[in-house]
Amino acid sequence: MAEHDPLKLGARPLKLAELRRVYERPQSVAIDAEAVSAVTAAHTATARLAAADAPAYGINTGFGLLAQTRIPTAQRALLQRNIILSHSAGVGPLLDDAVVRLTMVLKLASLLQGFSGVSEELVRFLERLINAGLTPCVPSQGSVGASGDLAPLAHLSLSVLGLGEIRRHGEVLPAAEALAQEGLAPLTLGPKEGLALLNGTQVSTALALAGLFELETAFAAAVVSGALSVDALAGSDAPFDPRIQSVRGHGGQARVAQVYRELLEGSAIRESHRDCPRVQDPYSLRCQPQVMGACLDLISQQAVTLATEANAVTDNPLIFADTGEVLSGGNFHAEPVAFAADILALAAAEVGSIAERRVALLVDPKMSGLPPFLAQDSGVNSGFMLAQVTAAALVAENRMLCHPASVDSIPTSANQEDHVSMATHGARRLIGMTRNTLTVAAIEFLTAAQGVDFRSPLKTSPRLARAHEALRLKVPFAKSDRLLSLDIEAAIQTVRLPEVQSLARSLLPSYR
């Protein structure tokens, strides 16, 4: 698909690379014609169920513990409106627009599979909402990740009624005003449409995908900074030998080791000490394939889970138009997402943890053979002393955030919903963790570049030199102390650049 082409929804499963693009920038979408047929068939079946005498959950009954309450025909449109109003109980800071945008695409893709019973009018409204760049304002707290992400999806769905607030071109407006500016009119919802909008794991999945994508960025940065540290510390490339990896057998380990070999190939620094008497480097240098490879395997496994969930139907009840049946189940329970988020949190913590240990080596003259704290005139200059402290603080914070959310079930809805996933909580905490990890990798990159410069006139490898040069365009060699937070921020920006990310991007699941 060309970069400017609309993302086709309803024709085939969405790919991770497509979802990453939706997360990174606004993306127009187009509904596949065959998907419209499936939507129409399910909507027709839902209308028949609504007109029948038999109880059909959420169509002619109340919700949750109120499922035994029959709703008169005249009040069924009000039922669908009321569930959105009553469930808009979210609190806290707003979700990032990128996460909301991804949520909207996931919700529309799910409805287009034709098991939710909604009308073509509703899916067309969502299509236009996305293509107009309108982003509903959605509070980040209030979902327990079961019975769907009810509160945040309700806030998103307020826009369908012309209620709540919408961000349009960076400005927050009343929803009715933002819709009117785009020529959109609020809808009156039909049978089950309010419930279909609210049921689903799209918010927790979007948050977990955002965490995955940000962790991939931090992971690639840490691979590059780790390789640069090997040269700055005059480390050996022998631990990256393919024979060592082959007898262990883990795919991630082998792939990561190969990238380290490629990054260090041609380093004059390495050649200068190939016959030195030091036999083994500290673990944070020589065990990089084992640690980063294990993290890569976890990232890749969870990417598969999240790609599956992104293409799942997680509504309830489900309408099967071919038989006219409505079946109640539990696809809204986000346990797969909760587990994926918890495992990604472990990987994020470990990537940052081993990177911080290399920073500690770099600033320690006993271990590095470099000036104390990488300061040219140490004593009057403290150099990168506090950069390592900041990295340690971020690693400690990530460790505290690693407690698994998935084991923290708490009963809700008068014990009707007595086991929940906490997926939204678990996925939401990933964003902060990945930012911490990226910052630690950036600090390592900053200190490793300083260390490599101390090895002059010997040079690092051509690949790593390109990354080093990208940093030096923003941050010169530190001859004396200066405002270090500015250098760290510039390093964070640098490790996100394509010239750095591309050095390890081949490892990442959303780029394969």
N, C-alpha and C positions, 0 to 999 in steps of 0.2 A: 504494500500500500504506500503510495506517495505521501509525503509529509502533509500536503495540503488537502488530500482527499478526505471526505467524511468517513468516519468510522462506521462501518455497516453493522447494525445490531439486529440480532434475530436470525442471521443466516448461518452462523457457525460459532463455535466457542471462541471467546475472547482470549487473546494471547497476553502473556505477561508484558511483552514489549509494548503492546497497544495500551495496556492499563498504565504502564509507566508514563507513556506520553500524555494520557489523560491527566495524570497526577501532576506532571511537570508544566503543562500549559493548557489553556482552553482548546478544546477539540470539538469540531462540529460532528454531528452524528446523523445517520440516515437509517430509517427503519426498512428492513427487508420486506418485500411484498408478501412472501409466503408467511412471514411472521404475523402479518395483519390478518391473514386468513385463520391462523390458529387462535389469535386473540378473539376474533369475531365468533368462532365456533364455541369457545369457552364462555363468552359473554352470553350467547344465546342459551346455552345450557344453564347458566346461572339464573337467567330470567325465568326459565321454566321451573327451576327449583324454588325461586322466590314466590312463584304463583301457586305452588303446590301446598298441600296441607302438612306434609311431613316436615319435622323440624330440620333445618339446615343451619349449622352453627355460623353465627355472624351474618347470616343472610336474612333469616326471619326470627333469630333469637338474640339475646344479649350476649355479653362477652365474659370469658373467664368463669368465675363462680356463678355469674348471672346467665349462663348458657341455658338454664331451664326456663328462663322467662321468654315467652313468645311475644313478638313485637307485631302490633297491628300493621296492616298494609300501609295505612296513611302515615305511619310514623317511621317507615323504614329509611326514607331519605334523611330524616332527622337523625336516625341512629348512626348513619355513616358520617354525618357531619359532627355529631356529638363525640364520637370516639376520637376524632382528631383533636377537638377542643379539650376534652378531659384528659387526654394522654399527653398534651403539650405541657409537661410538668418538669422539663429539664432546667438545670441551673448551671452556673459556672461560666467560665470563659467560652467564647464562641469557637467552634471548630474552624480550622483553617479553611479558606476557600478551596484549596486544592483537594482536601479530604471530602468536602461537601460535593464538589464537582465529580469526584470519583464515585461517591455514594449514589449520586443521581444517575450516572451511567450504569452502575451495577443494578440499581432498582429497575430502570427501564429495560435493561437486558433480561432481567428475571421475568418481568411482566409479559415480555414479548414471547416467552416460551409457550404461552397459551394454557397455563394451568391455574391462573389466578381469577379468571372470570371478569376482568375489567373490560371497559369499552375501548374501541379505537379512538374515541374522542379523548380519553384520558391519556393514552400513550402518545398521541399526537401533541397534547398539551405539554407533556414532559419533554418531548423532542424539541419543541419550540423554546421551552424554558432553557434547555441546555444550549441550543444554538444561538440564543440571544445573549448568552453570557450572564444570565441572571442566577445569582447564588443565594438561596435562602439562608437566613441567619439561624444557626443551629447551636444551642448550648451543648457543651461537651459532656456534662455529667447528668446521670439519671437512668442509664441503662444497665441492667444486670446480665444482658446477653442471653436471654431466653424469653420465649414468647415473642421473639424478635427484639430488635433495638427500638422498643416502643416509643420512649420519650423523644429521642433525637429524630426518629423518622416521622413522628407526629409534627414536630416543629418544621421539618422539611416540607411536610404535606400541607401545612397551613397555607402555603403559597397557592395551592390548587383552589382554595376557597377565597383567595384574595386577602388573606389575613397574615399577621406576623410582619416580619421585615425581610427585605431582599437587598443584597448588595448589587448595584448596577453601575458598571464602569467605576468601581472603587467607592461609590457613594451609597450609604445605607438609606433606604427609602421605605415608607410603608408599602407593603406588598401590592395593594390595590393600585397605588400610584406607579410603581415600577412596571406592573403588568400593563397598565394603560399606555405607558410610553412605548411599549413594544407591540401594541395592538392586540394584547391578549385579554380575554375576559375570564373571570373565575368560573368554575364549573359547579353544577349541582351533581353530587355523586349518586350513582346508582347502586343496586344491590352489591354488597361485599366490597365496594371500591375503597371505602375508607379503611377497612380491615386489611385489604390487600396492600395498601400503601404502607401501613404500619408494621405488618408482619414481615419478618425477614432479617437477615444478618448483615445487611449491606453496610451499615455504619461500622460495625466491628471489623468487617472484612476490609473496608476501605482504610480504616486506621491501621490494621495489620499490614496491608499492602504498602501503605506509606512508610511504616516501620521497616518493612523488607527493603524497599527502594533506598531509603536513607542508610540502612545498614550496609547495603551493597556499596554505596559511595564511601562510607567509612572504611569498609573492608579493603577496597581497592587502594585507598589512601594509605592504610596501614601496611599493606604489602610493599608499596613503593618506599614509604618511610623506613620500614624494616630493612629493606635491601640497602638503602643509603646508610643506615646505621652500621651494617656489616662492614662497609668500606670505611666509615668514619672511625670505627673501633678496630680497624685492621683485622677484621675477622676472617675466618676461612669459608670458602665456598664448598669445601668437601662434604659438609652435611647435606648438601642439596644434590649429591650424586644420585642418578636414577637407580643405581643398584641398591642403595639403601632403602629407597621407597618401594622398590618392587618386592622385596622380601617381607614387607609389612602388609602390602596388599590393598590399602585404602586409597580409593580413587582421588579423593580431595587432596590428600597428602601428596600424591604423585603429581597432580596438576599444579599445585602451589609450588612445589620444588622446581618444576620445570620453569615456571615464571621467574623464580628467584635466579635460576641459572641464566636465563635470558637477560634479566636486568643487570646482572653483574658481569656479563661477558665483555671482555675487552678492557677491564679495569686495570689501569697501571698501578693503582694502590695495591690491588690484590697481588699482582705479579711481584711487587717489591718485597713482599714478605712470605712468599710461597714456601721458602725453606726455613722459616723461623722456628725456634725450639718449642713454641707454645703448641701443645698437642690438642687441647680442647677449649672451645669457647664456652662462656656461660650459657645456660639453657635458653635464655630469652633470645639469643642469637642462633644457636645451632638447632633448637627444637622448633623453629618457625614452621617448617613444613608439617610437623606433627600437630601443633596447636592450631595454626591457621587452616590447615587442611581439614581437621576435625570440625572447625567452625564452618568452613565452606560446605562440608557435607550436610551439616544441620541446616544451613541457609538454603541449600538446594532442595532438601527434603521438604522444608516448610513452604518453599515456593510452589511445589507441586500441590500441596494441600490447599494453599490459598488460591491458586489458579482454578482448582476444582470448585472451591466454594464461590469464587467469583462468577462461575457459570452455572451455579446451582439454583434450583427453585426452592426457596425457603419460606414460602407462604404457608398459611393454614387457615381454613381447610383448602384442599386442592380439588380443582374441578377437572374431571376427566370427560371431555366432550364426546369421545367415541362411545362411551357407555351411558353418559348422562349422570354419572355418579359424583357425589361429593364425599371425600374421605378426609377425616381428621387425623392428624399425625403430629410429629414433633420436629419437622425439618427446621423450625425456627430456633432450635437449641444450638447454640454456637460453640459447642464443646470442641470441634475440630479447630476452630479459630482460636479458642482460648489456649489449647495446647500449643498451637503454632506460635502464638505470641509469647508464651512462656519460654519456649525453646529458643526463639530468636533473641529474647532478653539474655539468656545464658551466653549465646554467641557474642552479643554486643559487649557484655561485660568482659569476656575473655579476650576479645580482640584489643580492647582498651587496656586490660591488665598487663598483657605481655608487652605492649608498646610502652607503657609507663616504666616497666623494668629496664627497657633499653635506654630510655631517657635517663634513668638513674645511673646506668653505666656510663653514659656519655659525660655526665657532670662530675663523676668521681675520678680524680686523677690516678688513684691507685689501680682502678680497673681499666681506664681508657688510655693512659699514657699521654693524655692531653692536658692543657692547663686547667687548673681547678675551675669548675663551673663554666668552662669554655670561655673564660674571660682573658683577654690579651694581657691585661695588667691587673691580675687578681689581687684583691685586698682593697684597693680603692674602688675597684669594680667588682660587683657581685655576680656579673654575668647572668647565667641562666639558672641560678639557684632557685628562684621562686617559680620559674617555669615548671620545674620538676614538682614543686609543692602543689601547684595548680593541677598538674596531671594526676598526682596522687589523690587530691581531693575529689576530682571527677570520677576516678576509679572507685573510690570509697562510696560515692553517691550511687554509682551504678550497682555496686554490690547490695546496697540496701534496697534498691528497686527490683532486685532479682527474685524476691519472694514470689512463688507461683500464684498467680491470680486464680487459676483454674481450680484450686482446692478450696477456695473461699466461698463456696456456695452459701446462699442465705435465702430462706423461704420468702416468697412474696404472694400477693393476691389471695389473702385468706387461705394460704396453704394449698391452693389449687396449683400454683406454680411453685412446687416445693423443692425443686433442684434446678439451679441456674448455673450458667457457665462463667460469669464475670468476664467474658471475652472482651467486652468494650473497655472495661477498666484495664485489663491486661494489655490490650493493643494500644490504648491511648498512652500508657506510660512508656511505650517503645520509642516514641518520637524524641522525648527528652534524653533517653538513654543513648540513642544513636548520635544525637548532637554532642553529648559528652564524649563518646568514643571518637567521633570525627575530630573534636578539639584536641584530644590526647594524641591522635595521629598527626595533627598539624604541629603540635608542640615537638613531637619527635622529629618531624620533617625539618623544623626550624633548627633544632639542636644538631641534628645529623648534618645538615648543610654547613653549619659553623664548624663542626668537626672535620668534615671533608676539606674545608678551606684551610684548616690548620695543617693538612697533609700536603699542601702545595710545596713544590711544583708538580708533585704527582697528581694525576687526575683520576676521577672515577670513570665508570664506563660511559660510552656514548649515550645509551638510553637514559641512565640516571643523570647524566650531565644536562640533558634537555629539561628534566624536571627541576634540577638545581638552578638552571638559568631562569626558568619561569618564576621561581621564588625570588631570585636576586633582582628581577625587574621591579619587584615590589618592596623587598627587604634587603638592604645592603648588609655586607658583613659587619658584625657588631664589634667595632674597634673599642668602644667604651659603652658604659651603661646609658640606656635611653628608655623611654616609656615602652615597657615590654608588652603591655596589653595590645598596643597598636600593631606590633610585629606579629603577635599571635593571631589577631583578627586577619591580618594580611595573609598569614600562612593558611588559615582556614579557607579563605577565598581561593588560594593557589591550589590546594589539594583537590578542590572541586573542578579545576580546569580540565578540559579534554586532554591537554598534553600530559597531565599527570594521570588522570583516570584511565586513559587509553592504554597505559602500560600494564594494567592488570585487569582490564575490562573483560577480556576473554574468559575469565573465571566465573563471571556473574550470570546467574540463571536468567535474568530479564534481558540479557544481551545475547544469549546464545541462539 
